[in-house]
Amino acid sequence: MFKSGYVAIIGRPNVGKSTLMNNLMGEKLSIVSPRPQTTRNNIQTILTKKDFQIIFVDTPGMHKPKHKLGEFMMKSVSDSLKDVDLVVFMTTADGELGPGDKHILEDLKKVNSKKFLVVNKIDETKAETVAETLQVVGELVEFDEIIPISALNGKNTDKLLELMVDYLPEGPMYYPEDMITDAQERFIVSEIIREKALRLLSQEVPHGIAVEIVSMKQDKKNTYHIDVNMICEKDSHKGIIVGKGGLMMKKIATYAREDIEKLLGEKVDLKVWVKVRKEWRDNPNLLRELGYKMNK
C-alpha cells in the first residue's frame, strides 16, 4: 500500500516551520533565519520513501499585512489550506496565546482537513509550560494529534513523521521519486542570497529586501555565472547593504556563493548589485516581476 498527500505547515512568524521542514527532509530547502516572516512563498518540498510520498507546503508566518507583499503572503497561506490532506499548526510553548495564534486557530476551525497541533522548542521551555500550552490550544480546536517537539534538535520529529504517514490517504506518487522540491533552481538561489542578507544585516533592512536573478548561465567548464540585483527600499538601506568599502556586500556574496556551490555541485561566479526601488513592497507590478503572483 502506497500513501501520498499534501501537508501544510502553518503558524505565526518564527515558530520554526522552515526548521521543521528541513529536518523532516534531511536537507536545507527552505531558508531559516532568527528574524520573523522569513518565508514569503509557499515552498513545496517532496519527501519520497518506499511506501509514501509527502508534499510539504512551508507557508509564510501568519501576521497582519502592512503592505501588498504582506497581503500576498497571507493569501498564499489561506490558499494552501484549501486542498491539503493535513494541516500542521505549529506554535511554541509560551503558556499563553497571543493574538496571532488565536487568529490562526479561528481560521483552522473552518478547515475540514485533518489537523495536528505541534508545539515546538520544548527543549527551551519548562515541562509545565509545555503542558499548559498543549491544554490551552487543545481546548480551542479539536486536533487529531498533539505532538511536542524540538525541530532544531530533532526531538519527536520521527514520531511526528510516522503520524503524518498514518493519516495520509492511499494515493499515487505525484512527483518523481528523485525530485525533492518543485521550486526552480533560480528561486532557491535567490532564497539563499536573501537568507544571508537576513542573517548579516541590521534589523531595519532585511524585510525591505528582494533578490532578483538577472542572469544564470553555465559555461563550457560547467561554472555558473549568476548576476543578481538585490532590491531595497531606501538609499540609506543601500549604504548599509553595500557596507564600508563594499565589505558587507562581499560578505553576503561570499557566504551565499558557498551554499549555492553546494546546491549546484559546480563552481559559481556570483555578481551582486544593489538597486533602490522605493516602496517596492506596495508596487503590484514590481511584485509580479519578482515572482509574487498578485491579484490584478
C-alpha positions in Angstrom: 0.0 0.0 0.0 1.4 3.4 -1.1 0.3 6.6 0.7 0.6 10.1 -0.6 -0.7 13.6 0.2 -0.2 17.3 0.9 0.8 18.6 4.3 0.6 22.4 5.1 2.7 23.7 7.9 1.3 26.9 9.3 1.9 29.2 12.3 2.8 32.7 13.3 6.3 34.0 12.3 9.4 32.5 13.8 7.9 29.4 15.4 10.3 27.1 13.5 8.2 26.0 10.4 11.1 26.0 8.0 13.4 24.4 10.5 10.9 21.5 10.9 10.5 21.0 7.2 14.3 21.0 6.6 14.6 18.5 9.5 12.0 16.2 8.0 13.5 16.4 4.6 17.0 15.9 5.8 18.1 18.8 3.5 18.1 22.6 3.8 15.5 23.6 1.2 13.7 26.5 3.0 15.7 29.4 4.3 16.0 29.7 8.1 16.6 32.9 10.0 16.1 34.2 13.5 14.1 37.0 12.1 10.3 36.6 11.7 8.5 36.4 8.3 11.5 34.8 6.6 9.4 32.7 4.2 7.5 34.6 1.6 6.2 31.9 -0.7 4.5 28.6 -0.2 7.5 26.4 -0.9 6.7 22.8 -1.7 9.2 20.1 -0.8 8.8 16.4 -1.6 9.7 13.6 0.7 9.5 10.2 -1.0 10.2 6.8 0.7 9.4 3.2 -0.2 5.8 3.4 0.9 4.8 7.1 0.9 5.3 10.5 -0.6 4.6 13.7 1.4 4.4 17.1 -0.3 5.2 19.6 2.4 3.9 23.2 1.9 6.0 25.6 4.0 4.0 28.8 4.4 4.8 32.3 5.4 4.3 33.1 9.1 0.7 34.5 9.6 0.6 38.2 10.5 -1.4 41.3 9.9 -0.4 42.6 6.5 1.2 46.1 6.4 1.8 46.2 2.6 0.9 44.5 -0.7 3.6 41.9 -0.2 2.1 41.1 3.2 -1.3 40.7 1.6 0.2 38.3 -0.9 1.9 36.3 1.9 -1.4 35.9 3.8 -3.4 35.0 0.8 -0.8 32.3 0.0 -1.4 30.8 3.5 -5.2 30.8 3.0 -4.8 29.2 -0.4 -2.6 26.5 0.9 -5.3 25.2 3.4 -7.9 24.6 0.7 -6.7 21.4 -0.8 -4.3 19.7 1.6 -4.8 16.4 3.4 -3.3 17.5 6.7 -2.7 20.8 8.4 0.1 21.1 11.0 -0.4 24.1 13.2 2.9 24.9 14.8 3.4 27.1 17.9 5.8 27.4 20.8 5.4 26.6 24.4 4.7 30.0 25.8 1.9 29.0 28.1 -0.3 31.8 26.8 -1.8 32.5 23.3 -1.1 35.7 21.5 -3.4 37.4 19.0 -1.5 35.8 16.1 -2.1 32.3 17.3 -5.8 33.0 18.2 -6.4 34.4 14.7 -4.9 31.2 13.1 -6.9 28.9 15.3 -10.2 30.7 14.4 -9.3 30.1 10.7 -8.5 26.4 11.5 -12.0 25.8 12.8 -13.2 26.2 9.2 -10.8 23.7 7.7 -12.1 20.2 7.1 -8.6 18.5 6.7 -7.0 16.5 9.5 -5.2 18.7 12.0 -2.1 18.3 14.1 -1.0 20.6 16.9 2.8 20.7 17.1 4.4 22.6 20.0 8.0 23.4 19.1 11.1 24.4 21.1 10.2 22.2 24.1 13.9 21.9 24.9 13.9 25.7 25.7 10.8 25.6 28.0 9.8 24.1 31.3 7.7 20.9 31.1 4.8 22.6 33.0 4.7 25.4 30.4 4.7 22.9 27.6 1.8 21.1 29.2 -0.1 24.3 29.8 0.3 25.3 26.1 -0.9 21.9 25.0 -4.0 22.2 27.2 -4.9 25.8 26.2 -4.6 25.3 22.5 -6.2 21.9 22.6 -9.3 23.3 24.2 -9.8 25.8 21.3 -9.6 23.5 18.3 -10.2 19.8 18.1 -6.9 18.3 16.9 -6.4 14.8 15.6 -2.9 14.6 17.2 -0.9 16.7 19.6 2.9 16.4 19.5 5.5 18.4 21.4 8.8 18.6 19.5 12.2 20.3 19.1 12.6 20.9 15.4 16.1 22.1 15.8 17.3 19.1 17.8 15.0 16.5 16.1 13.2 15.5 19.3 10.0 13.7 18.5 10.2 14.6 14.8 10.4 10.9 13.8 7.2 10.3 15.7 5.6 13.3 14.0 6.5 11.9 10.6 5.1 8.5 11.5 1.8 10.0 12.5 1.7 12.1 9.3 2.1 8.9 7.2 -0.6 7.2 9.3 -3.1 9.9 8.4 -2.3 10.1 4.7 -4.7 8.5 2.3 -3.7 5.9 -0.2 -2.7 7.6 -3.4 -0.3 7.8 -6.3 3.3 9.1 -6.5 2.6 12.7 -7.6 6.3 13.5 -8.3 9.3 11.5 -9.5 11.0 9.8 -6.6 14.2 11.7 -7.0 12.5 15.1 -7.0 12.8 17.0 -3.7 11.3 20.4 -4.5 9.0 22.0 -7.1 11.0 25.2 -6.8 13.2 26.2 -9.7 16.9 26.4 -9.1 16.8 30.2 -9.8 14.3 30.6 -6.9 16.4 28.5 -4.5 19.5 30.6 -5.4 17.6 33.8 -4.8 16.4 32.5 -1.4 20.0 31.5 -0.4 21.2 35.1 -1.1 18.2 36.6 0.8 18.9 34.3 3.8 22.5 35.6 4.0 21.2 39.2 3.9 18.7 38.4 6.7 21.4 37.0 8.9 24.0 39.6 8.4 22.2 42.9 8.1 20.7 45.2 10.7 17.2 44.9 11.9 15.5 47.7 9.8 16.8 46.5 6.5 16.1 42.7 5.8 12.3 42.7 5.2 12.7 45.5 2.7 15.0 43.3 0.5 14.1 41.3 -2.5 16.5 39.3 -4.7 16.1 39.2 -8.5 18.1 36.8 -10.6 19.0 38.8 -13.7 21.0 36.0 -15.4 22.1 32.5 -14.6 24.2 30.7 -17.2 26.6 27.8 -17.2 29.7 27.9 -19.4 31.6 25.1 -21.1 33.6 24.4 -18.0 30.3 24.0 -16.1 30.9 27.1 -14.0 27.7 29.0 -13.2 27.7 32.8 -13.8 25.0 34.4 -11.8 24.1 38.1 -11.9 21.8 39.3 -9.2 20.0 42.5 -8.2 19.4 42.9 -4.5 16.5 45.4 -4.3 15.9 47.6 -1.3 13.5 50.4 -0.5 15.8 53.3 0.7 19.1 54.9 -0.3 20.2 54.6 3.3 19.5 50.8 3.2 21.7 50.6 0.1 24.6 52.1 2.0 24.1 49.5 4.8 23.9 46.6 2.4 27.0 47.7 0.5 28.9 48.5 3.7 32.1 50.4 4.1 34.3 49.7 1.1 31.8 47.2 -0.1 32.7 44.8 2.7 29.1 43.8 3.7 28.1 43.1 0.1 31.2 41.0 -0.3 30.4 39.1 2.9 26.8 38.3 1.8 28.0 37.2 -1.7 30.8 35.0 -0.3 28.5 33.2 2.2 25.8 32.8 -0.5 28.2 31.5 -3.1 29.4 28.7 -0.8 25.9 27.5 -0.3 25.0 27.9 -4.0 28.0 25.8 -5.0 26.8 23.0 -2.6 23.4 23.2 -4.2 24.5 23.2 -7.8 27.6 21.0 -7.4 29.7 23.3 -9.5 31.8 26.4 -9.2 29.8 29.7 -9.1 30.8 33.2 -10.2 28.3 35.4 -8.3 27.9 39.1 -9.0 25.5 41.2 -6.9 24.3 44.7 -7.5 22.2 46.7 -5.1 19.2 48.7 -6.6 16.8 51.0 -4.8 13.1 50.6 -5.7 11.2 52.8 -3.3 8.2 51.1 -1.6 8.6 48.1 -3.9 6.5 46.0 -1.4 3.5 48.1 -2.3 4.0 48.0 -6.0 1.9 45.3 -7.6 3.7 45.4 -11.0 7.1 45.1 -9.4 5.9 42.4 -7.1 4.7 40.4 -10.1 8.1 40.9 -11.8 9.8 39.5 -8.7 7.6 36.3 -8.9 4.8 37.1 -6.4 1.5 36.2 -8.0 -0.5 39.3 -7.1 -4.2 39.7 -7.8 -4.8 42.3 -10.5 
